[in-house]
Amino acid sequence: VAYAGVWQPPPGLLGNFPHLQAIFSLGAGVDHVTNDPALPRVPIVRIVDPDLTMRMSEYVALHVLMYHRRQRLYDAQQHERVWREHDQPPASEVAVGVMGLGVLGRDAAALLLRLGFRVAGWSRSLKALPGIETFHGPGGLEGFLRRTEILVCLLPATPATAAILTLDLFRKLKGDGAASGAYLINAGRGALQVDADIVAALDEGSLCGATLDVFPTEPLPPASPLWRHPKVTITPHNAAASDPRPLVANILRQIQRFEAGLPLDHVVNRGAGY
Amino acid sequence: VAYAGVWQPPPGLLGNFPHLQAIFSLGAGVDHVTNDPALPRVPIVRIVDPDLTMRMSEYVALHVLMYHRRQRLYDAQQHERVWREHDQPPASEVAVGVMGLGVLGRDAAALLLRLGFRVAGWSRSLKALPGIETFHGPGGLEGFLRRTEILVCLLPATPATAAILTLDLFRKLKGDGAASGAYLINAGRGALQVDADIVAALDEGSLCGATLDVFPTEPLPPASPLWRHPKVTITPHNAAASDPRPLVANILRQIQRFEAGLPLDHVVNRGAGY
């Protein structure tokens, strides 16, 4: 076995292949691979594919628009046969913030910009993106949060981002208390969030809604209070499902290039964890 | 009174102003003005404003994405604490069709194209739009419907479009019967649709879902079966709410131009009705 394409391999498994030359993660994240203490010292390749990117951006657009257009409020009105229009700020007055400006975060931010939102991004290192206000590093986080009403999290799970989504963080978000409070959309990794803090933030009002595709424990346990919380939308870690057709073709192209002596693309920096 | 800005004026009212020089509709449609048999023979100006256009396009994107990403199915699963992923076709395999290719239809179609969908459009007269397959006239309608899975209706209400959305039309839509059946989104005008035919199409399965912002009678009467139909999403005619700030500025610019001797923009063709 020279190449392994994996999703959540059992720890230790990949150490059994002495001829392994590269590991391909079948999803955008790689923490499911790097968490293995017996991982062989071969390159780990993230999947970067337009198909995967587009799926993530459409998930982000859908859930930002559901909050922006107050879809849950209109659903509740429909259930009560109520015909009532509410204030609708233009997108240009709504501040969306994207945490994580890798391939996925940049594409989502560009789509949100096309939709007319005021878009900012936060990342570990400084990035410059056209039309998007950028913040970076621990020192830039508070300024980013203070101007953000809808927070979209697309960070990778690394030691630096573990449990970054806390009650303290949510309290820094900008909510005007009226039409648009603060909202969270986490389609990054479950390890980024503290479930109990999300519930606390929703119950105290520092968050008005949360859309969660990922959880510290997946599948989300039936006992979790998130399932039936009236302000929570849950999807089963399918924001950007890996379609095997484009992904296999992508990996085969990488192997061909590698065997022709060319470098692999999108190799994980093990120090940074992504 | 030289200029009137109106929304659903009582019939006969505008005939009381002998010095009237132009009528400005405060919404995208003008049927609420042209239906007045005593309407004075002065220009009727449609509002065409980027703010209104962007609101309509975001409504269309939101509801197309809700169907594409099967949000109602995931909502139902969440209610039952079910963690289950379903097949998710890429947007490039989903055919969206936009009826009406005026300013609103063209912008919505361009946004859907940006989201990766296979987009086609149908209009009264032939139009060429980059990246969008176009059909036109009564002769082009069937071909347009046969390739369309998600039908977005942004037509104006005219004698030619009255009650165009019938059971017979819905039966021509492409539904694969599995993951993605056919869906209707009507954000055009209520006069375009036959409510009973929508219910019949949903109940027989030729439609799998309908999102309706407009109705023949508004507000939608409490007795309508649409309110509680499990496959219907209702919004209170607010797909593109008229924000007075940009619209008043737009009308004042038109009046200034008109008084300087320049022609009015977006004057309604009374023969066509839009």
Interface residues (C-beta under 8 A of the other chain):
Chain A: D51 M54 R55 E58 Y59 A61 L62 L65 M66 H68 R69 Q71 Y74 D75 Q77 Q78 H79 R81 W83 R84 E85 H86 Q88 P90 A91 L111 R114 L115 G116 E218 P219 L220 P222 W227 R228 T233 I234 T235 P236 H237 N238 A241 D243
Chain B: D51 M54 R55 E58 Y59 A61 L62 L65 M66 H68 R69 Q71 Y74 D75 Q77 Q78 H79 R81 W83 R84 E85 H86 Q88 P90 A91 L111 R114 L115 G116 E218 P219 L220 P222 W227 R228 T233 I234 T235 P236 H237 N238 A241 D243 P246
